[in-house]
């Protein structure tokens, strides 16, 4: 079974460089799929990476920063 990296909302927001509120809006709108476990919302890194891939103009300098 492959390792799956997951982020809580705060870490997902930092990963994407946006606010927690923005991540929640994207989840509510269906732009990002999330998991809820024990009342805590998590997002898989693969989902975040796919989101970035779908919005290349917003994240064009991202690879240089990492």
N, C-alpha and C positions, 0 to 999 in steps of 0.2 A: 504494500500500500504506500503510495507516494506521500511525502510530507506536504501538508497544506498549511500555508501561512495565513493566519487570520488576524484582523485588526479590530479593536473596538472603535467606536465612532471617533474618539479623540485622536487615536493614532491614524485612522483612515484619513481624517481631515489633514493632519500633518503630512501624511504621505502625498496627498493631492495638493497641498498648499492652499487649502481653503478653510473656512470656518466649519465648526460642527453643525451649525444650522444649515449650511449649504449641503452638507452630506445628507442630513435628514431630508431636505427638500428633494434631492435626487433620488433617495430611496422611496419617498412618498410618491414621486412622479413615475417610478418604474425605471429610471435611468440606471440605477444601481440596485442589484439584488442583494438582500441582506438575510442574515440568519438571526433568529432571536432565541437565546438559550438562557433560561432562568431570568428572563426580563431584561437581559443585556443584549444589545444589538451588535452583531459582528459582521464584518465584510471580508471575504477572501481576497488575498492579494491578487490572484488571477482576475477576479472581477474588477478590481481597481485598474489593473494593467489594461484590460479590455476597454474600460471606460476611457482611459488615456488614449488608446489606439483609435477610438471612435471620434476623439476630439483633438486631432493633431495640432491644429492652430493654437489651441490653448496651452499645449504642453511641448512646443517645439524645442525649447531650451532645456527640457527636463533631463535628458541624457547627459548633458554637459555638467549639470549640477551634481549628479549622483556619483 
